[in-house]
Amino acid sequence: MPRLCEFDPGICLTTEEKARKNLSQGKKNLSQVKKNLSQGKKNLSQGKKNLSQVKKNLSQVKNNLSQVKKNLSQGEKNLSQVKKNLSQGKKNLSQVKKNLSQVKKNLSLVQKNLSQGKKNLSQGKKNLSQVKKNLSQGKKNLSKVKKNLSRGKKNLSHSTVYILPKTPTHYKTNTYTHPHVHPHANNIKPPQYKLRIGTGGGLLCLQ
């Protein structure tokens, strides 16, 4: 089969040149396609690896999601407990306020008692001072009593003691001749005595 260049060399040259260029470009494109195909295989292999990793990550995400759900459930329980604790805390705060008010009242009462105690202490000091004065006076009086007692003992050692009956003790029945007979001797009771002590040389008498 004859070529076109045999009929028209200009056309043949142009067509061959374009064909050569297209062939060269096709080879380049084929080479690029091969490179792209090789890169695509690598990318496919990497994609498979990435897909496997994605599956693992998805499984991990599912596990994490399950853990999150558990944590969320625990968080709700904790929130409920926190609310209960908060309510109890409010009650405790109210009780603390009441206790604080009572403490303030007790403190006020303690201050009043302290003030009264100071007054009582001051009065006690005054009373103690008076007691000391009374004790000193008592010691002086005791000293005087001891002196008087010593003086009395001395006077007693120099005194004479006589025991005299209040009434006669010897009588004779139904006689009036004896000078000591009482007319009513039968009705006379036993004699009674009273003790009298004379000082300074006086008498000690029983009457």
FIZADO-936955 format. One record per residue (C-alpha): residue in one letter; x, y, z. Coordinates in Angstrom, 3 decimals, decimal comma. Example, Ala and Ser with C-alpha at 12.3 -4.5 7.8 and 13.67 -1.06 7.14 Angstrom:
2
{'A' {12,300 -4,500 7,800}}
{'S' {13,670 -1,060 7,140}}
//
This chain:
207
{'M' {0,000 0,000 0,000}}
{'P' {1,570 3,273 -1,029}}
{'R' {2,190 6,015 1,540}}
{'L' {0,686 9,447 1,305}}
{'C' {4,112 10,968 0,911}}
{'E' {4,435 9,349 -2,462}}
{'F' {1,550 11,497 -3,681}}
{'D' {2,215 14,588 -1,558}}
{'P' {5,578 14,790 0,215}}
{'G' {4,513 17,832 2,258}}
{'I' {1,563 16,061 3,739}}
{'C' {3,574 12,932 4,479}}
{'L' {6,296 14,889 6,261}}
{'T' {3,808 16,672 8,442}}
{'T' {1,885 13,520 9,277}}
{'E' {4,994 11,515 10,064}}
{'E' {6,376 14,295 12,185}}
{'K' {3,127 14,531 14,122}}
{'A' {3,021 10,777 14,410}}
{'R' {6,556 10,711 15,747}}
{'K' {5,715 13,455 18,222}}
{'N' {2,533 11,698 19,232}}
{'L' {4,429 8,436 19,581}}
{'S' {7,060 10,105 21,700}}
{'Q' {4,381 11,783 23,769}}
{'G' {2,514 8,501 24,034}}
{'K' {5,636 6,781 25,282}}
{'K' {6,091 9,546 27,820}}
{'N' {2,448 9,284 28,790}}
{'L' {2,758 5,510 28,991}}
{'S' {5,808 5,868 31,163}}
{'Q' {3,925 8,353 33,327}}
{'V' {0,951 6,008 33,428}}
{'K' {3,229 3,202 34,539}}
{'K' {4,701 5,475 37,187}}
{'N' {1,202 6,537 38,191}}
{'L' {0,111 2,916 38,178}}
{'S' {3,092 1,995 40,382}}
{'Q' {2,319 4,962 42,635}}
{'G' {-1,332 3,937 42,587}}
{'K' {-0,356 0,424 43,702}}
{'K' {1,736 1,957 46,481}}
{'N' {-1,119 4,268 47,347}}
{'L' {-3,516 1,321 47,248}}
{'S' {-1,226 -0,630 49,572}}
{'Q' {-0,940 2,414 51,824}}
{'G' {-4,696 2,876 51,545}}
{'K' {-5,215 -0,713 52,667}}
{'K' {-2,874 -0,093 55,574}}
{'N' {-4,696 3,137 56,301}}
{'L' {-8,038 1,334 56,026}}
{'S' {-6,788 -1,304 58,469}}
{'Q' {-5,640 1,479 60,777}}
{'V' {-8,977 3,224 60,304}}
{'K' {-10,745 -0,007 61,261}}
{'K' {-8,545 -0,274 64,332}}
{'N' {-9,201 3,370 65,100}}
{'L' {-12,918 2,802 64,555}}
{'S' {-12,810 -0,159 66,946}}
{'Q' {-10,913 2,007 69,432}}
{'V' {-13,471 4,761 68,913}}
{'K' {-16,259 2,278 69,610}}
{'N' {-14,452 1,183 72,766}}
{'N' {-13,916 4,814 73,722}}
{'L' {-17,559 5,549 72,991}}
{'S' {-18,587 2,647 75,232}}
{'Q' {-16,232 3,972 77,927}}
{'V' {-17,649 7,461 77,418}}
{'K' {-21,160 6,088 77,891}}
{'K' {-20,040 4,342 81,087}}
{'N' {-18,327 7,522 82,243}}
{'L' {-21,432 9,490 81,365}}
{'S' {-23,590 7,105 83,388}}
{'Q' {-21,115 7,322 86,286}}
{'G' {-21,055 11,088 85,874}}
{'E' {-24,841 11,211 86,155}}
{'K' {-24,649 9,124 89,314}}
{'N' {-21,912 11,390 90,625}}
{'L' {-23,991 14,428 89,729}}
{'S' {-26,922 12,971 91,645}}
{'Q' {-24,624 12,331 94,609}}
{'V' {-23,232 15,859 94,290}}
{'K' {-26,767 17,252 94,381}}
{'K' {-27,503 15,182 97,497}}
{'N' {-24,238 16,347 99,054}}
{'L' {-25,090 19,916 98,135}}
{'S' {-28,495 19,582 99,770}}
{'Q' {-26,879 18,049 102,858}}
{'G' {-24,287 20,809 102,777}}
{'K' {-27,035 23,443 102,804}}
{'K' {-28,638 21,718 105,784}}
{'N' {-25,270 21,532 107,520}}
{'L' {-24,667 25,212 106,749}}
{'S' {-28,035 26,080 108,259}}
{'Q' {-27,151 24,029 111,348}}
{'V' {-23,746 25,705 111,523}}
{'K' {-25,439 29,119 111,419}}
{'K' {-27,738 28,051 114,243}}
{'N' {-24,763 26,735 116,214}}
{'L' {-22,883 29,961 115,545}}
{'S' {-25,837 31,962 116,837}}
{'Q' {-25,940 29,760 119,952}}
{'V' {-22,186 30,170 120,381}}
{'K' {-22,600 33,948 120,207}}
{'K' {-25,302 33,775 122,876}}
{'N' {-23,102 31,533 125,012}}
{'L' {-20,169 33,898 124,484}}
{'S' {-22,313 36,819 125,592}}
{'L' {-23,377 34,831 128,660}}
{'V' {-19,750 33,909 129,364}}
{'Q' {-18,770 37,571 129,136}}
{'K' {-21,530 38,470 131,582}}
{'N' {-20,425 35,673 133,911}}
{'L' {-16,827 36,818 133,544}}
{'S' {-17,826 40,357 134,453}}
{'Q' {-19,787 39,038 137,441}}
{'G' {-16,829 36,819 138,343}}
{'K' {-14,531 39,847 138,309}}
{'K' {-16,942 41,688 140,586}}
{'N' {-17,141 38,645 142,860}}
{'L' {-13,351 38,377 142,819}}
{'S' {-13,040 42,020 143,783}}
{'Q' {-15,573 41,490 146,568}}
{'G' {-13,752 38,316 147,591}}
{'K' {-10,489 40,240 147,823}}
{'K' {-12,207 42,800 150,024}}
{'N' {-13,695 40,009 152,136}}
{'L' {-10,284 38,327 152,314}}
{'S' {-8,747 41,586 153,466}}
{'Q' {-11,473 41,884 156,110}}
{'V' {-10,914 38,241 157,127}}
{'K' {-7,196 38,930 157,486}}
{'K' {-8,014 41,942 159,653}}
{'N' {-10,440 39,850 161,704}}
{'L' {-7,837 37,085 161,968}}
{'S' {-5,252 39,590 163,157}}
{'Q' {-7,740 40,954 165,673}}
{'G' {-8,617 37,378 166,692}}
{'K' {-4,926 36,630 167,242}}
{'K' {-4,665 39,745 169,407}}
{'N' {-7,787 38,712 171,326}}
{'L' {-6,427 35,163 171,670}}
{'S' {-3,200 36,585 173,037}}
{'K' {-5,204 38,635 175,526}}
{'V' {-7,257 35,548 176,464}}
{'K' {-4,068 33,555 176,990}}
{'K' {-2,694 36,310 179,166}}
{'N' {-5,951 36,458 181,135}}
{'L' {-5,990 32,662 181,425}}
{'S' {-2,405 32,656 182,656}}
{'R' {-3,269 35,393 185,115}}
{'G' {-6,363 33,437 186,212}}
{'K' {-4,266 30,300 186,746}}
{'K' {-1,862 32,296 188,893}}
{'N' {-4,751 33,783 190,874}}
{'L' {-6,303 30,316 191,235}}
{'S' {-3,037 28,907 192,605}}
{'H' {-3,113 31,616 195,310}}
{'S' {-6,813 31,167 196,155}}
{'T' {-8,368 29,182 199,048}}
{'V' {-11,213 26,808 198,225}}
{'Y' {-14,062 26,256 200,678}}
{'I' {-16,957 23,859 200,173}}
{'L' {-19,987 25,012 202,135}}
{'P' {-23,367 23,262 202,126}}
{'K' {-26,372 25,230 201,002}}
{'T' {-28,410 23,747 203,858}}
{'P' {-27,411 21,814 206,993}}
{'T' {-26,651 18,151 206,411}}
{'H' {-26,967 16,714 209,928}}
{'Y' {-30,332 16,720 211,628}}
{'K' {-31,991 14,804 214,408}}
{'T' {-35,550 13,700 214,031}}
{'N' {-38,228 15,285 216,248}}
{'T' {-35,915 17,242 218,511}}
{'Y' {-35,557 20,936 218,964}}
{'T' {-32,824 20,929 221,591}}
{'H' {-29,955 20,630 219,105}}
{'P' {-28,944 23,979 217,772}}
{'H' {-28,750 22,677 214,168}}
{'V' {-32,092 20,842 214,072}}
{'H' {-34,560 22,207 211,574}}
{'P' {-38,186 22,269 212,624}}
{'H' {-39,198 20,408 209,472}}
{'A' {-36,258 18,014 209,341}}
{'N' {-38,383 15,187 207,916}}
{'N' {-39,219 17,225 204,799}}
{'I' {-35,675 18,477 204,045}}
{'K' {-34,214 17,429 200,670}}
{'P' {-30,541 16,482 200,214}}
{'P' {-28,259 19,489 200,098}}
{'Q' {-27,340 21,113 196,760}}
{'Y' {-24,030 22,862 196,138}}
{'K' {-23,002 25,765 193,953}}
{'L' {-19,366 26,478 193,080}}
{'R' {-18,061 29,990 193,510}}
{'I' {-14,457 30,889 192,852}}
{'G' {-12,991 33,976 194,446}}
{'T' {-9,974 35,654 192,879}}
{'G' {-7,307 37,742 194,507}}
{'G' {-7,467 35,816 197,780}}
{'G' {-11,254 35,233 197,588}}
{'L' {-13,177 32,025 198,251}}
{'L' {-14,186 29,044 196,171}}
{'C' {-17,540 27,956 197,610}}
{'L' {-20,133 25,298 196,910}}
{'Q' {-23,625 26,484 197,857}}
//
